Amino acid sequence: MPGVLIRDVPEEIHKKLKARAAANRRSLGREALVLLEQALQDPAGPPTLEQIRAVRVKGAKPLTQDLLDEARKTGRP
């Protein structure tokens, strides 16, 4: 069976994964595999930028490339 090695996992994510694995009585690797399987089961995948732009929230600014670039520059994901 093929293997995957993930390096430079942020400490906070590692702690959360470890806690989740313990709560589910799984190994760290098995918990990561379960989460990957769940994430990949959605055939639609993550929403596209066009789908996100189509969602209108009352009072929200329209989502533009400039707004996304500014958010990235200020450290917002």
Secondary structure, 3 states (H helix, E strand, C coil): CCCCCCCCCCHHHHHHHHHHHHHCCCCHHHHHHHHHHHHHCCCCCCCCHHHHHHCCCCCCCCCCHHHHHHHHHCCCC
